[in-house]
Amino acid sequence: MYKVLSIEAWRYNAGWDWNSWHCIDEITIDIDNKDACFDALMQYVSTQDKTKFTINDDGYNIVLCYHAEYDRPLFAIEYGNTL
């Protein structure tokens, strides 16, 4: 079981700082299947235009980013904090 996080991030230099994040759901998923992670995170987005989003692995989270806004992080699956 993995936490789904909603992310509030601030633009900082060439990247983003996560100002705060909140658990909005828990899911069971194959964390190695990036396509499944992408589809799972897209359910929390109001638009379904997948061309506007990318998915990144920061070594701790699978992060859904809005690439139309400089890859702004929106939602994540937290896997680095599981027991």
Residue, then its C-alpha position, 0 to 999 in steps of 0.5 A: m500500500y502506497k500513499v498518494l500525495s497532493i503537492e504544493a510546490w514553489r518555483y525555485n531557481a530551475g526547479w521546484d521546492w515542495n512547500s507542503w504535501h498531504c496524503i489524499d489516498e492510499i493505493t496498491i500498485d506495482i511501483d515498477n510499472k510506470d505506465a500504471c503509476f501514470d494512469a493511477l495519478m491521472q485520476y486526480v487531475s481535472t483534465q485527461d489530456k495526458t500529453k500535458f503531463t510527465i512522470n518522474d521518479d525522484g528516488y523516493n516518489i513517483v511524481l506526476c508533473y505538469h510539463a506545460e508549467y515547467d514540470r510543476p509537481l502535482f501528485a506523487i506516489e510515495y514509495g520511499n517511506t514504506l516498511 
